[in-house]
Amino acid sequence: MRTDPLDSVAPVIDRLSATDLPALSGDLADLVCDAVEDGSSIGFLAPPDRAGIAAWWEGTAPAVAEGEAVLWAAREDGGRIVGTVQLRRGGMPNGRHRAEIAKLIVHRDARGRGLGRALLELAEREAAATGISLLVLDTQTGSPAERLYRSAGWTEDGTIPDYAADTAGVLRPTTLFHKKLG
């Protein structure tokens, strides 16, 4: 019988700084590769290009440094990153009240234990604490993530056909959601 380390120890969620990203980009890329290999449509195609994905993570550092993005990573006891989420603030003056939830990813070994919900709730609390009153996100229509967002009180706004390619490169619809805070 296999013992999963996540069964006994809850992952620790830390806010990452821009200076953390170069050292953690490989671990974050491993997380994305796992998600892509499992069919999650999170912006990257199969087979995943680990080096390109690591470079993408490093490229998020300026947004984190400028406060345009807040990034968290969940690590299991051994330090392996098993989840992440980003809060991306609106950039224009008329959109500073809103932010986007992006790259909510949970390693397939860590799914089904509430980590996705914990990451989402953490991002929501941070948004509310910093004056954000509206959150938005999009996800592939029919994905398991839709159930999470609906059960967490998000409102479906509609579907856009052929919005993004799935991991195999096939265009799929995307569902848009929003959540008003406080």
Salt bridges, closest charged atoms under 4 A:
ASP4 OD2 - ARG2 NH2 3.71
ASP4 OD2 - ARG113 NH2 2.79
ASP7 OD1 - ARG113 NE 3.25
ASP30 OD1 - ARG50 NE 2.53
ASP34 OD1 - HIS107 NE2 3.41
ASP34 OD1 - ARG108 NE 2.51
GLU37 OE1 - ARG108 NH2 3.61
ASP38 OD1 - ARG108 NH1 3.68
ASP38 OD2 - ARG111 NH1 2.41
GLU76 OE2 - ARG80 NE 2.82
ASP109 OD2 - ARG80 NH1 3.58
ASP109 OD2 - HIS107 ND1 3.73
GLU124 OE1 - LYS179 NZ 3.00
GLU126 OE2 - ARG15 NH1 3.24
GLU126 OE2 - ARG89 NH2 3.78
GLU146 OE2 - ARG150 NH2 3.66
GLU156 OE1 - ARG150 NH2 2.40
ASP157 OD1 - HIS178 ND1 2.74
ASP166 OD2 - ARG172 NE 2.86
